């Protein structure tokens, strides 16, 4: 009885089995090439910030590919760490130069780069009266 996608029958082609496995598409070399292409694309133009644009629109891949390749190859993970740092630097640079929406820049830094809101409250010892409140966004682990 036919089955599978579009009723493909066993005699229509090779069946996956322990003896037959198709070649792996994502080798370490292919992953490294993709990582290097991503970094080159980020450096190409100021507006090249978000990986989804490169991966989905430019290359036609699925967005989970980066997570898959990071788990599979540590060499690719190192390239993605570099790409992530490039993204963070661009967000800070263009966000402070008022070339990006400040609220969205803050949102991306908080959600993708480990930044957080930090509030410092200074008060006097008499009656715990608040004298000043300062709020800023800082990278996790920094002591600004």
C-alpha positions, 0 to 999 in steps of 0.5 A: 500500500502506498504511503508517505509524502505524495504516496511514494512507494518503496519501489520508487526509490531507496528506503532509509535503513541502517545500510542506507543513510543519505550523505550529511548535508552539514559538514563542519566545512560547510558550517564554517563557510556559512559562519564566515559568510554571515560575518562577512555579510554583517560587516558589509553594510551598517543595516546588516544586523539581524541573522534572520535576514541573512539566514532566511531571506538571503540564504533560504535556510530555516532559522533553527539552523544556527542552533543546530550547527552550534550544537554540532560543531564547536568551530561554528559556535566560535564564529557565531560568538564573533557574529553575536559580538558584532551584532552587539557592537552595531546595536550599541553604536547605532543606538547611541548615534540615534540611527536605531529606535532606542526602545527596540535597541534596548529590547534586543540588547536585553533579550539577546545579549545579556543586558539588564535594567539596573536601578540604584537608589541612594537614601539618607540614614534618617528616615530612609528618605530617597534622595536620588534614583538612577536607572541604566541598562548594563551588561550582566556582570558589569559593575557600572 
